Amino acid sequence: MAASANTEGRGQWGSSLGFIMAAAGSAVGLGNIWRFPYLVGENGGGAFVFVYIICVLFIGIPLLFNEIALGRRSGKNPIGAIRDTGGNKFWQLAGVLCVMVCFFVFSYYSVIAGWTVGYIFTEIINIPVDFEEFVQTPLYVIPLTFSFILFTILIVLGGVSGGIEKAAKFLMPILFIIIIFIAGRSVTLEGAEAGIQYYLNPDFSKINGTVILQALGQAFFSMSVGWGLMITFGSYLPKSSNIIQSSGWIATMDTAVALLGGLMVFPALFALLPGKDPAAGPALVFDVLPRVFDVMPGGSIIGALFFLLLMVAALTSTISMLEVPVAYLIDDRKWNRKKATWIVGIAAMLMSVPSALSSIEGNFFANIEFTFLSNPIQGFFGAMDFIFGTFAVIVICLMLALYTGWASKISDYADELASGAPMFKGPFRTGWIFFIKWVCPIVIILLILNMVGIFGAPQAA
């Protein structure tokens, strides 16, 4: 029954390559190219990179397997996936949170994506832009945000194989070509060695609880686990597909882009702006890099390419964020794709406005202040990012691991992973079950306890 609905009503991937490109595209986003470098800068360079890779291997990948197996087994969106595999109303809350996270993150993430669209043009025509001034000009930011959301809507309207898969097959190779080109240019600059050393040579004395928690939070954010994206994309997979192999490719591509993102930023930063603090925070990419491009030969072209790369990375993620609530409305509310896509997309446009306005000093949305689970929140954008982009994602990861590991029959999901992947047996199967039942929940619970201040001052992931 599920397979028939999957194929006829909902759509299906035309090929394993299409699924890998689309899923890797949803994982590869601003989290890799905008967020990863500034977290590296704030958390001790190579030490953070080392811990991040460990988190991806031992926490991120088992959770990725978990979500794709749940999606394919059910053939449904996150809410339907838990309901149709026997989950009660409590466990279905994880699916509801997935749909909410994708919608709300789509709304504010598109604001950052809108910045990248604006910077493509300022780099092409070589006009210096003050980042603080730019983000405080709603006449620029809001139309750019709306245009980006509209572009996302038009792709999702094309359906699974006709829109999302075609776009991913086109956009992902472009993303890799641009990032390799810019990283290659960056590492060959005179004086780049200091940046490479800072980035790739870990100082293990800098590893502490904060670095570990930031790396783990980034692994969740970057690999798109806890969003329901992989459940939804997994639901479009035929039973013959090899989930293990596909997940390996997704994780490899995602981690490679993050590592290349650092190679674009730090060698150029150390070579061209010696003495500049790499811990510039979220503004690192938008504030520091245009100045790097200004003093780089052919800088305006490289700068435009870089922000085009950021826009493509953002687009491959927002496509999947929009698809999750759309899939829910198609599956459970029986809406057609056109109606679901337009209504969710326009609602996201409206929801993006407070996030865009929260960068303006003195604005109502910038002045919002409150404490959420012992964590001080500043501004509407900050509230959305912490509540939906960080905390809810971690809670979903925990609920999904507990659901498949304890509330459901985990051998069913292990069998789902083995279907199309005959190598998934023996120690591999046993190891995955152990990680989902024990390692992932314990690590995530420790992360949540730290975030709410149990171990001292709270740390956002």
Long-range contacts (C-beta under 8 A, 24 or more apart in sequence): 2-74, 2-75, 2-76, 2-84, 3-75, 3-239, 5-75, 6-75, 6-235, 6-236, 9-330, 10-75, 10-160, 10-235, 10-236, 10-327, 10-330, 10-331, 11-159, 11-160, 11-161, 11-162, 11-236, 12-160, 12-161, 12-236, 12-237, 12-238, 13-160, 13-161, 13-165, 13-236, 13-237, 13-238, 13-241, 14-161, 14-165, 15-165, 16-241, 16-242, 16-245, 16-246, 17-169, 18-161, 18-165, 18-168, 18-169, 19-165, 19-233, 19-236, 19-237, 19-241, 19-246, 20-246, 20-249, 20-250, 20-253, 21-165, 21-168, 21-169, 21-172, 22-164, 22-165, 22-168, 22-233, 22-316, 22-319, 22-320, 23-68, 23-224, 23-229, 23-230, 23-233, 23-246, 23-250, 23-320, 24-168, 24-172, 24-249, 24-250, 24-253, 24-254, 24-316, 25-168, 25-171, 25-172, 25-175, 25-316, 25-317, 25-319, 25-320, 26-224, 26-229, 26-230, 26-233, 26-316, 26-317, 26-319, 26-320, 26-321, 27-222, 27-223, 27-224, 27-250, 27-251, 27-253, 27-254, 27-317, 28-172, 28-175, 28-253, 28-254, 28-257, 28-313, 28-316, 28-317, 29-109, 29-222, 29-224, 29-313, 29-314, 29-316, 29-317, 30-109, 30-112, 30-113, 30-310, 30-313, 30-314, 30-317, 31-218, 31-221, 31-222, 31-258, 31-317, 32-222, 32-254, 32-257, 32-258, 32-261, 32-313, 33-179, 33-257, 33-258, 33-261, 33-264, 33-285, 33-309, 33-310, 33-313, 34-112, 34-282, 34-285, 34-310, 35-218, 35-221, 35-222, 35-282, 36-218, 36-222, 36-258, 36-261, 36-262, 37-261, 37-262, 37-264, 37-265, 37-266, 37-284, 37-285, 38-279, 38-280, 38-281, 38-282, 38-283, 38-284, 38-285, 39-214, 39-215, 39-218, 40-199, 40-262, 40-266, 40-278, 41-266, 41-277, 41-278, 41-279, 41-280, 41-281, 41-284, 42-214, 42-279, 42-281, 43-206, 43-210, 43-211, 43-214, 43-215, 44-203, 44-206, 44-207, 44-211, 45-198, 45-199, 45-201, 45-202, 45-203, 45-206, 45-266, 45-278, 46-198, 46-199, 46-200, 46-201, 46-202, 46-203, 47-202, 47-203, 47-204, 47-205, 47-206, 47-207, 47-211, 48-206, 48-211, 48-214, 48-215, 49-199, 49-200, 49-202, 49-259, 49-262, 50-202, 50-204, 50-207, 51-207, 51-211, 51-212, 51-215, 52-215, 52-218, 52-219, 52-258, 53-255, 54-215, 55-212, 55-215, 55-216, 55-218, 55-219, 56-219, 56-222, 56-223, 56-251, 56-254, 56-255, 58-435, 58-439, 59-216, 59-219, 59-435, 59-439, 59-440, 59-443, 60-219, 60-220, 60-222, 60-223, 60-225, 60-251, 61-223, 61-247, 61-248, 61-251, 62-432, 62-435, 62-436, 62-439, 62-440, 63-220, 63-223, 63-225, 63-226, 63-397, 63-400, 63-401, 63-436, 63-440, 64-223, 64-225, 64-230, 64-247, 64-250, 64-251, 65-243, 65-244, 65-247, 65-417, 65-432, 66-400, 66-401, 66-404, 66-413, 66-436, 67-225, 67-228, 67-230, 67-231, 67-234, 67-400, 68-230, 68-231, 68-233, 68-234, 68-237, 68-243, 68-246, 68-247, 69-234, 69-243, 69-404, 69-413, 69-414, 69-416, 69-417, 70-231, 70-234, 70-400, 70-404, 70-413, 71-230, 71-231, 71-232, 71-233, 71-234, 71-235, 71-237, 72-234, 72-235, 72-237, 72-239, 72-241, 72-243, 72-416, 73-412, 73-413, 73-416, 74-231, 74-235, 75-235, 76-235, 76-331, 77-228, 77-231, 77-232, 77-235, 77-324, 77-327, 77-328, 77-330, 77-331, 77-332, 78-228, 78-231, 78-232, 78-324, 78-328, 79-328, 79-332, 80-328, 80-331, 80-332, 81-231, 81-235, 82-403, 85-408, 85-412, 86-408, 87-403, 87-407, 87-408, 91-399, 91-403, 91-407, 93-399, 94-396, 94-399, 94-400, 94-403, 95-228, 95-231, 97-392, 97-395, 97-396, 97-399, 98-226, 98-227, 98-228, 98-231, 98-324, 98-396, 99-228, 99-324, 99-325, 99-328, 100-388, 100-392, 101-226, 101-227, 101-228, 101-388, 101-389, 101-392, 101-393, 101-396, 102-227, 102-228, 102-229, 102-320, 102-321, 102-322, 102-324, 102-325, 103-321, 103-324, 103-325, 103-344, 103-347, 103-348, 103-351, 104-351, 104-384, 104-388, 105-227, 105-321, 105-384, 105-388, 105-389, 106-149, 106-152, 106-318, 106-321, 106-322, 106-348, 107-348, 107-349, 107-351, 107-352, 107-355, 107-384, 108-351, 108-352, 108-355, 108-381, 108-384, 108-385, 108-389, 109-314, 109-317, 109-318, 109-321, 109-389, 110-145, 110-148, 110-149, 110-152, 110-314, 110-318, 110-348, 110-352, 111-141, 111-145, 111-352, 111-355, 111-356, 111-381, 112-314, 113-145, 113-148, 113-310, 113-311, 113-314, 113-315, 113-318, 114-141, 114-142, 114-144, 114-145, 114-146, 114-147, 114-148, 114-356, 115-141, 115-144, 115-286, 116-307, 116-308, 116-310, 116-311, 116-314, 117-144, 117-147, 117-148, 117-307, 117-311, 118-144, 119-286, 119-290, 119-303, 119-307, 119-310, 120-304, 120-307, 120-308, 120-311, 122-290, 123-290, 123-293, 123-300, 123-303, 123-304, 123-306, 123-307, 124-300, 124-304, 126-300, 128-290, 128-294, 129-290, 131-283, 131-286, 131-287, 131-290, 135-359, 135-360, 136-359, 136-360, 136-361, 138-356, 138-357, 138-360, 141-356, 141-359, 142-352, 142-353, 142-356, 145-349, 145-352, 145-356, 146-349, 146-352, 148-311, 148-314, 148-315, 148-318, 149-318, 149-345, 149-348, 149-349, 149-352, 150-345, 151-315, 152-315, 152-318, 152-319, 152-322, 152-345, 153-322, 153-341, 153-342, 153-345, 155-315, 155-319, 156-319, 156-322, 156-323, 156-326, 156-337, 156-341, 156-345, 157-337, 157-338, 157-341, 157-342, 159-337, 160-236, 164-319, 164-320, 164-323, 167-315, 167-316, 167-319, 168-316, 168-319, 171-312, 171-315, 171-316, 172-253, 172-316, 174-312, 175-257, 175-309, 175-312, 175-313, 175-316, 176-257, 178-305, 178-306, 178-308, 178-309, 178-312, 179-257, 179-260, 179-261, 179-264, 179-309, 180-260, 181-305, 182-264, 182-302, 182-305, 182-306, 182-309, 183-260, 183-263, 183-264, 185-268, 185-296, 185-302, 186-263, 186-264, 186-265, 186-267, 186-268, 186-271, 187-263, 187-267, 189-267, 189-268, 189-271, 189-272, 189-296, 190-271, 191-270, 191-271, 191-272, 191-274, 192-267, 192-268, 192-270, 192-271, 193-267, 194-270, 194-271, 194-274, 195-266, 195-267, 195-268, 195-269, 195-270, 195-271, 196-263, 196-266, 196-267, 198-266, 198-270, 198-278, 199-262, 199-263, 199-266, 199-267, 209-450, 209-455, 209-459, 210-459, 213-447, 213-450, 213-451, 213-459, 213-461, 214-459, 214-461, 216-443, 216-447, 216-461, 217-390, 217-394, 217-447, 217-460, 217-461, 218-461, 220-393, 220-394, 220-397, 220-461, 221-389, 221-390, 221-393, 221-461, 222-254, 222-258, 223-250, 223-251, 223-254, 224-317, 224-320, 225-393, 225-397, 226-392, 226-393, 226-394, 226-395, 226-396, 226-397, 226-400, 227-320, 227-321, 227-324, 227-393, 227-396, 228-324, 228-396, 229-320, 229-321, 229-323, 229-324, 232-320, 232-323, 232-324, 232-327, 233-320, 233-323, 235-327, 239-419, 239-420, 240-419, 240-420, 241-420, 242-420, 242-421, 243-416, 243-417, 243-419, 243-420, 243-421, 244-417, 244-421, 244-423, 244-424, 245-421, 257-313, 264-306, 265-289, 268-292, 268-296, 272-296, 285-310, 322-348, 354-380, 355-380, 355-381, 355-384, 358-382, 373-451, 373-452, 373-453, 373-458, 374-452, 374-453, 374-458, 375-451, 375-452, 375-453, 375-458, 375-460, 386-460, 390-451, 390-460, 390-461, 391-451, 391-461, 394-444, 394-447, 394-448, 394-451, 394-461, 395-448, 397-440, 397-444, 398-440, 398-441, 398-444, 398-445, 398-448, 401-436, 401-437, 401-440, 401-441, 401-444, 402-441, 404-436, 405-433, 405-436, 405-437, 405-440, 405-441, 406-437, 410-436, 410-437
